[in-house]
């Protein structure tokens, strides 16, 4: 069992734009980006920068072309509808925004099935009909080594779906409420925490319940993670939205945005550098219009090739 993988699936955007269907529950989206004609062009350059940076450290990048039709403005965030696990399990997730449900594509699933060993498919997408959502590794932050999963409950992260999936995957569920400075529920867990091998970056300040905050801290201590706390202000700059990957040399790198990197203190960077090479990528357009950062762009492939 590994915490990180050397194989990352990316979806190259064809129609990236500010998504009005996701904005009500995503405080990270910037409404000023609605009318910008250059958003898709800039997003494509940023996407290419991420793909190139991952390739430069020996990560195997699986690049999928976005569909021309139907139009899917958030297709660049595939981790929300798909997770691919080391035991051969594929999980398909229910999405809150109707236009995001169109991102689940049979041709991608067929391609993955042809290339990799898939033993079981857990399809939760039917829960959309009941108004229940669980948006992949946006909603869930997995500690694979300890078989623990974390989720902050929100409109996009249903507690019962989360707990039931954890039972099927044999992970211990840890769920809590996390809010931004205005008291609004944080839409995805992966913007307030990241778990790597031996460390955890987390905005504990966002968990209003002292009891729950202590529970999360104790669980991270129990699983022997060094906790790097980030502030609400750093979280707002995507400092929690990072992903550990395995390099071509079998070492570890922490992929984060330039925005997140610039928000970290010298001490925080020094602690993280003890565990991983830091790999900052500039994606300001995707962050501002899409309300997600680099972690959201990367769907990890833990499956074994045929």
N, C-alpha and C positions, 0 to 999 in steps of 0.2 A: 504493500500500500504506500502510495506517495501523496504528498500534499500538492505537488505541482507537476506539470507535464511539459514535454518538449514540442507538443503538437497543438497548434491553435487554429481554429476556424474563424475566418473573417468574412464579412459580406460587404463587397464593394458597392457603395451607394450609387443609385441611379437617379433618385428623386429626393435627396435629403432636404428636409425643410422643418421649420417650426411646426410641431404637430398640435393643433388646437384641441384635439381629442384627449391628449395626455396632460395638457397644461393645468387643468383644474386640480390635479393631485400631485403635480411636480413643481415645487417652488423654485427649482433650480433653472427652469426654462426662462429665457429672457424674451418678453413680448416684443421688444424693440427689433428682434430679428425676423419678425413676420414678413416684412415687405422687402427684404434684402434679396435682390436678384442674383447676387454673387454667392449666396449661401451654399448652393450645391457645388459650385466650382471650387470654393475654398475647402469645403468638407472633403471633396475628392483628393485634393492635395494633402490634407491632413491624414486621410486614410492611407494614402501611399507612403507618407512619412512613417506611420506606425508599422505598416507591413515591411518596409525597408529596414527599420530599426530592429524589428524582431528577427528578420533574416540575417542581419549583420552579426548577431550573437549566436547564430546557429539554430534558432527555433524553426521548426518546420511549419510554414504558413500554408494553410489550405484556404485559397481565395475563391469565394463564390461570387458570381455576378448577381446583383440585385435584379429583380424582374422589372421590365419596362411597364408591364401591366399585369396585375393591378398595381397602382402606385402605392408604395409603402415608404412613407417618409422616415420611419425609424428602423428600417431594415439593417442599418449599420450596427444595431445592438442585438445580435442573435442570441446572446446568453440568456435573454428573458424568456425564450420559448423552447429552449433545448438544453439538456445536460446529458453528457455521455460519460459513463462511469467505468472504473477499472474492472469491475466484475462483469462487464458486457451489458449493463442496463442502459437503456435510452429512456429518458423521461421527456414527455411533451407537456407543456404547461398551459394553463388557461390565462388569457390576457384580458386586461380590463378594457382597453380601447378597441373598438371594433376594427379600426383600420390596422391595428397591430396584429390582429388574429390572421390577417392575410399573409403575414411573414412565414407562417408554417407552411413549408412547401414539400410536396411529395417527392419532387425530383431530388431535393437535397437529401431526404431520408433514404431514397433508393440508392443514391450515390454512396452514402455512408454504409449502407447495408452491403453493397458490392465490395467495398474496400476493407471493412472491419467486421470483427466478430461481435454480433449483437445477440445476446441470449434472451433478453426480455425487453419488451416495450411497455412502459407504464404511461398510458395516455390519459391525462387529466383534463384535456381540453373541453370535454363535455360539461365540466363544472361551470363554464361560461353561461350556460343556459339557466343556471340557478343564481347567477350573479356572484359566484365565488371565484376568486382569482389567486394565483400563486405564480409570480413571474420569475421562475428559474433562479439562476444564481444572482439575480438582482434581489429577489425576496429572501433567498437563503444563502448564508455564508457557511460553507462546509469546512469543518476541521476533519479532514479525511483520516489523518493519523490516529486521532482519538475517537473517531466515529461519533462526533458531536456536530449538531447543526444549530445555527443561530438565526433568528428571524425577529425583526421588529414588525409588529402587527399594524397594518394600514389597510386602506381601501384596496390596495393591490396585493395584499398578503393575508390570506385567510388562515386563521389559527387552526381550524379543524383539518383543512387540506394539508397544511404544513405538518401537523402532528401525525396524520395518517400516512403521509409520504415517508416521514422519518421511520415509522414502524415498518413499512415495507422495505426500506433500504437498510434497516437495522442501525439507525443513528439515534443518539439521545437528543431530544428536542429542547432547546432553550429559547423561549419566546418572551417578549417584553414590548413595552411601548417606548418609542423614542420620538422626540419632537424637536422642531427647530425653535429659534428664539421667539417666534410669534405664537408658539404653542401648537402649530400645525404638525400633524403626524408626518414623519419622514417616510417618503414613499417607498424607498428600497433600503434594505439592510446594508447593501454593499456601498452605500455612500457614507455610512457612519462607522463601518468596521471592515477590516481586512485581516485574514489569518494567513500567516506564512509558516515556514518550518522553524519553530522555536520562538516566534514572536507574534504579537497581535497589535495592530494599530486600531484604536477605537476612540470614539468620542463618548466617553462615559457620562460627560456633562449633559448629553442629550436625553439621558434616561431619567425622567423626573422622579420615579419611585426610588428612594434610597435602598429599600429592600431588594428591588430588582437589580439595581446598579451593583450592589454588593454581591448578589448572586452571580451575575455575569463575571465580575472581577474574580470571585472565588473559583468559578469554573475554569477561567483562563489560567489562574494560578495552579489549579489542580492538574491541568493538562500541560503544565510546565512551559507556558508561553511568557516571554518577557513582554510586559504591556508598555506600549508607547502611546500615551494619551495625547489626543489632539483636541483642540478647542472647537467650540461651535463656529468660530470665524474660520478656522482652518478647514473644518468640514464643509463649509459653504464654498471653499475653494477646491473641493474634491480631494482633500488629503486622505480621506478614508477609502477612496475609490482606486485601489491599487491591486495588482495581481502579481504573485510570485510565479515565475516560469523557470523551466530548466533550460539551460543553454546547451549548445552543441557539445561543449566540453563536460557536460554533466554537472556543471556548477549552477548556482541559483542567481537569478536577476529579479529585481522588483520593478515592474513596469508601472509608471505613474505619469500623470500629465505634467507639463512644465508649470502650469498654474499651481498644482499641488506641491511640486518640488519647491517652488519659490516661496510657498507659505510655511514650509517647515523650518524649524530653528536649526542652527548648526549642531546642537546637541542631539536633536531627533535624527538628523541625517547620519550623524556619527554612530548612533546606536543601530540604525537600520543597516548601515554599511558593514557592520560586524556579521550580518547574516546574508546579505545579498549585494550584488552590484546594483546601483541605482540607475535606472534607464528612463530619464524624463523625455516625454514626447509632447510637442506643442500641438494642441487640438482646440484652440479657443472657440472656433466657430461651432464645432460639434458640441462642445460643452455648453455654450450659451444658448444655441437654438434647440439642441436636443435635450439638455438638462441631464446628460450623462457624460461620463468620462471614459478613460481608456479601459478600465476593467469591464465596463458594459459592452465594449466593442469586441471582446474576446470570449469565444466559446471554447472551453478547454475540451480536448479530445483525449480521454484516458483509455479509450478502446484499444484493443490489440488488433493489428492488421491481420488479414487472413494469411 
